[in-house]
């Protein structure tokens, strides 16, 4: 449901739950008991205090640390790509983003959505059921999967000119030629991305989580180094016509090398867990029919999302001014960063409890966790939404206005980020509803809901593209995303209401009204402070840094003060937890 460029909502990432066979469950409406007590987020069902010394806690710490470093290095990578290639519409940055999007889409269709929803649960079952711990089955599965990925990558490289013709037909010949040449270099990523994901799945099934979480950092560091070399060696105007073979080799080859290093960096971990891969060609013994049956709904989900991605890329490559594909993707990454840090963390903590409650028929507990998740996510994300909207200009300048990414690109980023701020909350709410369906093992429901959601997104984006001037194309597409997330959340809540009963909308509405009041006041004061500070609408770097520092303190301080005064329970609970841990 993301509307992003590279990965669907079901690509394997931190916090994504492995899914088993879709099982539709029905239940009578259940009222939440009035005296239901909420346990701290992340507390296992029936257990008030988690075992701090257990392996689960250790794995969580390793994964959290790896996720944080990965996000930080990934964001630095994004900033340096913009600094090296620029963000002008129809420029090198847009060509690079178009070329890099191609392997991501193909990987998603082949493996991305099916991996976490089908293959991981299958590997888990085989490991528990077979005498050799599922090693032979895993070897056969890797053989078939890697050969299929290799064939797909080879065919994609041959079809690179066709992809360019489809995605960038409205662009000049030099732009299309650059996309094609870059595609030749980056399309082999399909194989190595799939290899990395498969090895990561094998390691996770065997209880090893560190390497899969930390290996993407190697990828980011390689691309960061490639961008540094590009910026340091090459000078002059950045344009498709000026992209020499040397420039293309550094930036395109560095991107490919990054994913190769990521995949190879996982091989020592395979030996550490005692897994030895060898070629075993026996596809009949894999139960491919069962795999296809289990993955059909997830493939439907992924395919619908990739249609939406195609529309976004096609429309942005058709725009003649304003923010292009690179700027749109930068803002999308900021939206996903807020969702990933807050939303995914809350969902990951709640999912085991919700899954256990659903499996044991404790629907009141499931309802309570869903209600609490909605309130917690909203309360935690509200100041970030305000910050993105009010401080969009200084954020664009401080984060992106470097090197070839100039003031005009920063100005274009500002408008897209303001609109992106309004997508953060609907995105996390829709994801939380999706995770609730996961707890109920309702993959089919998720896929069916996604079809009208993607339809709304595409219709809204096409309509806004026709109505708005070209300079606002990326703004309109981002608004289309926000609308589709809101529709997704609304449909999901209606379906969940029928599936699990009342979800305490009165309690949720009361909490949300307090949160929105605190956020509105914080936004007003933040706007006033930013207007009083030097810099205006597009400040210099140091003026932007000042606006960020002062405006951020005012927004967060005002929001927290009002939330405490209004007794927003989710905010007071978080602050109490923080104080307790600091006291320890």
Helices and strands as residue ranges (DSSP letters): H 55-85, H 92-107, I 108-112, H 113-114, I 115-119, H 120-129, H 135-158, H 160-167, H 173-186, H 189-205, H 210-233, G 240-242, H 245-264, H 267-272, G 283-286, H 288-318, H 325-338, I 339-344, H 345-359, H 363-390, H 392-400, H 407-439, H 443-467, G 470-472, H 473-500, H 505-532, H 541-565, H 569-583
